Amino acid sequence: MGLLDKLFGRDTPSQEIVGKVDKEGPRNPIDQLGVTGRSQRNAAYEDTAHIPRITDYVAEKLSQLLRYSTEMPVLRLTEDDSPAQITDSKLGGAFYVPEGMKVPRNLDTGDPLYLLAQLNFSQLPQLRGFPAQGLLQFFIDGEDTLYGADYDNPQSQRSWRVRYLPNVPVTALHANRVVKPAWHDDTVLPFNDPDTERRLVAQAGKQTITPTDYRFEGRLQSCVSTLNEYDHGFFREHEAEIRDSLAVLLMSGGHQVGGYPIFTQSDPHDDRDPLWNKATDLLLQIDSTNDVSFGDSGVANFFISPSDLERLDFSRVLYTWDCY
């Protein structure tokens, strides 16, 4: 069984899914005209007056086929205005360092790292495969314009770090174990200012594969193959317009745990690098908002292999970000 089979089941949407979409999905505008017969239908599909409506129809039908065949659980994270506590799920701010552990630092420069985000799994809805408790902290370099990212070795945690704390007793949060590195004149972080600290609230949901995900093209072609001859031919003739409409329907950004990532450039999994091919689970995505921005409206992603996540081994996480 291949990776796509494990993720999505069948290589193509089952007849049950196709039938469900045909029954529940958008109605073909040509059918609404009461067109019968092959020659009349062919002429209707070729009539330029119908192109915009058929384009929307085919895009909506494909989006529903993709939803039924690729939908997976996701935790959407939204920024909240209530004050963030030291152990809350949050963006930025101070962080807790347990007794016996050191402040995370850049291993080459010795500079302290800054907290990008923190997940408190005891506060989050349970997501299959993810921890049920503990803190997962994500640190980045504040003295580097790349925020610590190493694109040649995205698994190296020399200038960034992921740290998992399985148990955090509230009584152990002494003031001398709470750390917040000071900003300097040359500090470079994706936050608006040194005081940026936003509590994150999670909501469980479902997500359809995104157009920038490396698995999208294969799944799209599988769905296209299930279209009737008229819709299939229309897709091939007006593919660019349909893809544009489909991107609007399926593109979903924001902060999240699990689900499908988005990219402003391209998915590094496309390179078929064995390192990336193993790390298929989206551990955390931080998108650009009013409070955080990676470069020019970019997005940061952390990936992990399912086996490492199951073992709670965060030593081989891959970190990348891109922007426009």
C-alpha positions as CSV (number, residue, x, y, z in Angstrom):
1,M,0.0,0.0,0.0
2,G,1.5,3.3,-1.1
3,L,1.5,6.6,0.8
4,L,-1.5,8.0,-1.0
5,D,-3.4,4.8,-0.3
6,K,-2.6,5.1,3.4
7,L,-3.7,8.8,3.4
8,F,-6.7,8.7,1.2
9,G,-7.7,5.0,0.6
10,R,-8.6,4.4,-3.0
11,D,-6.5,5.9,-5.8
12,T,-9.7,7.3,-7.3
13,P,-12.9,8.4,-5.6
14,S,-15.2,5.4,-5.2
15,Q,-18.4,5.2,-7.1
16,E,-20.2,5.8,-3.8
17,I,-18.4,9.2,-3.4
18,V,-19.0,10.1,-7.1
19,G,-22.6,9.2,-6.7
20,K,-22.9,11.2,-3.5
21,V,-21.4,14.3,-5.2
22,D,-23.6,13.9,-8.2
23,K,-26.6,13.8,-5.9
24,E,-25.7,16.5,-3.5
25,G,-23.3,18.7,-5.6
26,P,-24.0,21.7,-7.8
27,R,-26.4,21.1,-10.7
28,N,-24.9,21.4,-14.2
29,P,-26.2,24.6,-15.8
30,I,-26.5,22.7,-19.1
31,D,-29.0,20.3,-17.4
32,Q,-30.9,23.3,-16.2
33,L,-31.4,24.3,-19.8
34,G,-33.2,21.0,-20.5
35,V,-30.7,20.1,-23.2
36,T,-31.0,16.6,-24.6
37,G,-29.1,14.8,-27.2
38,R,-25.3,14.6,-27.9
39,S,-25.2,17.2,-30.6
40,Q,-27.2,19.7,-28.6
41,R,-25.1,19.1,-25.5
42,N,-21.8,19.5,-27.4
43,A,-23.1,22.8,-28.8
44,A,-24.1,23.9,-25.3
45,Y,-20.7,23.2,-23.9
46,E,-19.1,25.1,-26.7
47,D,-21.3,28.1,-26.3
48,T,-19.2,30.9,-24.9
49,A,-22.2,32.3,-23.0
50,H,-22.2,29.2,-20.8
51,I,-18.4,29.1,-20.1
52,P,-18.3,31.1,-16.8
53,R,-21.2,29.1,-15.3
54,I,-19.8,25.7,-16.4
55,T,-16.4,26.7,-15.1
56,D,-17.8,27.3,-11.7
57,Y,-19.8,24.2,-11.8
58,V,-16.9,21.9,-12.7
59,A,-14.6,23.6,-10.1
60,E,-17.3,23.1,-7.4
61,K,-17.8,19.5,-8.4
62,L,-14.1,18.8,-8.3
63,S,-13.8,20.5,-4.9
64,Q,-16.5,18.2,-3.5
65,L,-14.8,15.1,-4.9
66,L,-11.6,16.2,-3.4
67,R,-13.3,16.9,-0.1
68,Y,-14.8,13.5,0.1
69,S,-11.6,11.7,-0.9
70,T,-8.9,13.8,1.0
71,E,-10.6,15.4,4.0
72,M,-8.6,15.0,7.2
73,P,-8.8,16.3,10.8
74,V,-7.1,19.6,11.7
75,L,-6.9,21.9,14.7
76,R,-7.4,25.6,13.6
77,L,-5.6,28.0,15.9
78,T,-6.9,31.5,16.3
79,E,-5.3,34.4,18.2
80,D,-7.3,35.5,21.3
81,D,-7.3,38.8,23.1
82,S,-7.3,37.4,26.6
83,P,-3.9,37.5,28.5
84,A,-1.7,34.5,27.8
85,Q,-0.4,32.5,30.8
86,I,3.1,31.1,30.8
87,T,1.8,27.5,30.0
88,D,-0.9,28.5,27.5
89,S,-0.9,27.7,23.8
90,K,0.4,31.0,22.4
91,L,2.5,33.0,20.0
92,G,5.7,34.7,21.3
93,G,6.3,36.0,24.8
94,A,8.1,34.4,27.8
95,F,8.5,30.7,28.2
96,Y,9.2,28.1,30.9
97,V,12.5,26.3,31.3
98,P,12.3,23.3,33.6
99,E,14.9,22.6,36.3
100,G,17.9,20.8,34.8
101,M,17.4,22.2,31.3
102,K,19.1,25.2,29.8
103,V,17.7,28.2,27.9
104,P,17.7,27.1,24.2
105,R,20.5,28.8,22.2
106,N,21.9,29.0,18.8
107,L,24.6,26.3,18.9
108,D,27.0,28.3,16.7
109,T,26.7,31.8,18.1
110,G,25.5,31.1,21.6
111,D,22.7,33.7,21.3
112,P,19.4,32.7,23.1
113,L,16.5,31.7,20.9
114,Y,13.1,33.3,21.0
115,L,9.8,31.6,21.5
116,L,7.8,31.5,18.2
117,A,4.9,29.4,19.5
118,Q,3.9,27.1,22.2
119,L,1.3,24.3,22.2
120,N,-0.3,23.1,25.4
121,F,-1.9,19.8,24.3
122,S,-3.9,19.5,27.5
123,Q,-5.8,22.7,26.3
124,L,-6.3,21.4,22.7
125,P,-8.9,19.1,21.4
126,Q,-7.4,15.6,21.0
127,L,-6.0,15.1,17.5
128,R,-5.2,11.5,16.6
129,G,-1.5,10.8,16.6
130,F,-0.7,13.9,18.6
131,P,0.1,14.1,22.4
132,A,-2.7,14.4,24.9
133,Q,-0.7,16.5,27.2
134,G,2.5,18.4,27.6
135,L,4.1,21.6,26.2
136,L,5.6,21.7,22.7
137,Q,7.8,24.8,22.3
138,F,9.1,26.2,19.0
139,F,12.1,28.5,19.1
140,I,13.7,30.5,16.4
141,D,16.8,32.8,16.0
142,G,16.2,36.5,16.5
143,E,19.6,37.6,15.1
144,D,19.1,36.0,11.7
145,T,17.0,37.3,8.8
146,L,16.0,33.7,8.0
147,Y,14.7,33.3,11.6
148,G,17.1,30.4,12.0
149,A,15.9,28.4,9.0
150,D,18.6,26.3,7.3
151,Y,17.3,25.3,3.8
152,D,20.3,23.1,3.1
153,N,19.7,21.1,6.3
154,P,16.1,21.8,7.4
155,Q,16.4,19.1,10.1
156,S,19.3,20.7,11.9
157,Q,18.2,22.4,15.0
158,R,21.4,24.4,15.5
159,S,19.7,27.8,15.0
160,W,16.1,26.9,16.0
161,R,14.7,24.3,18.3
162,V,11.6,22.2,19.1
163,R,11.4,21.2,22.7
164,Y,8.7,18.9,24.3
165,L,8.0,19.0,28.0
166,P,5.7,16.1,28.9
167,N,4.9,17.3,32.4
168,V,4.8,20.9,33.6
169,P,3.7,21.2,37.3
170,V,2.1,24.5,37.9
171,T,3.8,24.8,41.3
172,A,7.2,24.5,39.6
173,L,6.8,27.7,37.6
174,H,9.2,29.8,39.7
175,A,10.1,33.2,38.4
176,N,13.7,32.2,37.9
177,R,12.6,29.5,35.4
178,V,10.5,31.9,33.3
179,V,12.6,33.3,30.5
180,K,12.1,36.1,27.9
181,P,15.3,37.0,25.9
182,A,15.6,40.8,25.5
183,W,15.2,42.4,22.1
184,H,18.2,44.4,20.7
185,D,18.4,47.0,18.0
186,D,19.3,44.4,15.5
187,T,16.9,41.7,16.6
188,V,15.0,40.2,13.6
189,L,11.8,38.3,14.4
190,P,8.5,37.8,12.6
191,F,6.6,39.7,15.4
192,N,5.5,43.4,15.2
193,D,7.2,44.3,18.5
194,P,8.9,42.9,21.6
195,D,5.7,42.7,23.5
196,T,3.8,40.5,21.0
197,E,2.3,37.6,22.9
198,R,-1.0,36.2,21.7
199,R,-3.0,33.3,23.3
200,L,-4.0,30.6,20.8
201,V,-7.4,29.0,20.9
202,A,-8.0,25.7,19.0
203,Q,-11.0,24.4,17.2
204,A,-11.2,20.9,15.8
205,G,-12.4,20.6,12.2
206,K,-11.8,19.0,8.8
207,Q,-9.7,20.1,5.9
208,T,-9.6,19.3,2.2
209,I,-6.2,19.0,0.5
210,T,-4.8,22.4,-0.4
211,P,-3.7,23.3,-4.0
212,T,-0.1,23.9,-2.9
213,D,0.3,20.5,-1.2
214,Y,2.6,18.1,-3.1
215,R,-0.1,15.4,-3.2
216,F,-2.7,17.7,-4.8
217,E,-2.0,17.1,-8.5
218,G,-2.3,13.4,-8.2
219,R,-5.6,13.6,-6.3
220,L,-6.9,16.2,-8.7
221,Q,-6.2,14.0,-11.7
222,S,-7.9,11.1,-10.0
223,C,-11.0,13.2,-9.6
224,V,-10.9,14.6,-13.1
225,S,-10.9,11.0,-14.4
226,T,-14.3,10.4,-12.8
227,L,-16.0,13.3,-14.7
228,N,-18.4,12.5,-17.5
229,E,-17.1,13.0,-21.0
230,Y,-18.6,16.5,-21.3
231,D,-17.2,17.8,-18.0
232,H,-13.9,16.1,-18.7
233,G,-13.6,17.6,-22.1
234,F,-14.6,21.0,-20.7
235,F,-11.9,20.7,-18.0
236,R,-9.2,20.0,-20.6
237,E,-10.2,23.0,-22.7
238,H,-10.6,25.4,-19.9
239,E,-8.2,24.0,-17.3
240,A,-6.5,27.3,-16.4
241,E,-9.8,29.0,-15.5
242,I,-11.1,26.0,-13.6
243,R,-7.9,25.7,-11.6
244,D,-8.1,29.4,-10.6
245,S,-11.7,28.8,-9.3
246,L,-10.6,25.6,-7.6
247,A,-7.8,27.4,-5.8
248,V,-10.2,30.0,-4.4
249,L,-12.5,27.2,-3.2
250,L,-9.7,25.1,-1.6
251,M,-7.0,27.5,-0.4
252,S,-7.2,27.7,3.4
253,G,-4.5,29.4,5.5
254,G,-4.1,30.3,9.1
255,H,-2.3,28.8,12.1
256,Q,-3.0,25.1,12.5
257,V,-1.9,21.7,13.8
258,G,-2.3,18.8,11.5
259,G,-4.2,18.9,8.2
260,Y,-2.7,20.2,4.9
261,P,-0.1,23.0,4.7
262,I,0.0,26.0,2.4
263,F,3.0,27.5,0.7
264,T,3.6,30.8,-1.0
265,Q,6.2,29.3,-3.3
266,S,6.3,25.5,-3.5
267,D,6.0,22.4,-1.3
268,P,9.6,21.1,-0.5
269,H,8.1,17.6,-0.6
270,D,8.0,18.1,-4.4
271,D,11.8,17.6,-4.6
272,R,11.2,13.9,-3.6
273,D,14.1,14.2,-1.1
274,P,13.9,11.1,1.2
275,L,14.3,13.5,4.2
276,W,11.1,15.3,3.3
277,N,9.2,12.2,2.1
278,K,9.3,10.8,5.6
279,A,8.1,14.0,7.3
280,T,4.5,14.0,6.1
281,D,2.7,15.2,9.2
282,L,2.2,18.9,9.7
283,L,3.2,19.5,13.3
284,L,2.5,23.3,13.2
285,Q,1.8,26.0,10.7
286,I,2.1,29.7,11.5
287,D,0.7,32.0,8.9
288,S,1.1,35.7,8.6
289,T,-1.5,37.8,10.5
290,N,-1.6,41.3,11.9
291,D,0.7,40.2,14.8
292,V,3.2,37.9,13.0
293,S,4.6,37.9,9.5
294,F,7.3,35.8,7.9
295,G,8.9,38.1,5.3
296,D,6.3,39.3,2.8
297,S,3.1,37.6,4.0
298,G,4.8,34.3,4.3
299,V,4.0,31.1,6.2
300,A,6.2,28.8,8.4
301,N,5.7,25.1,8.6
302,F,7.1,22.4,10.9
303,F,6.9,18.7,9.7
304,I,7.5,15.4,11.4
305,S,7.3,11.8,10.4
306,P,4.4,9.8,11.8
307,S,6.7,7.3,13.5
308,D,8.7,10.1,15.3
309,L,5.4,11.8,16.4
310,E,4.2,8.5,17.8
311,R,7.4,8.2,19.8
312,L,7.2,11.9,20.8
313,D,10.7,12.3,19.3
314,F,11.0,15.9,18.0
315,S,14.7,15.7,17.2
316,R,14.1,15.2,13.5
317,V,11.5,17.9,12.8
318,L,11.9,19.8,9.6
319,Y,11.4,23.6,9.6
320,T,10.8,25.8,6.6
321,W,9.2,29.1,5.7
322,D,8.6,31.0,2.4
323,C,7.0,34.2,1.4
324,Y,6.0,36.2,-1.7
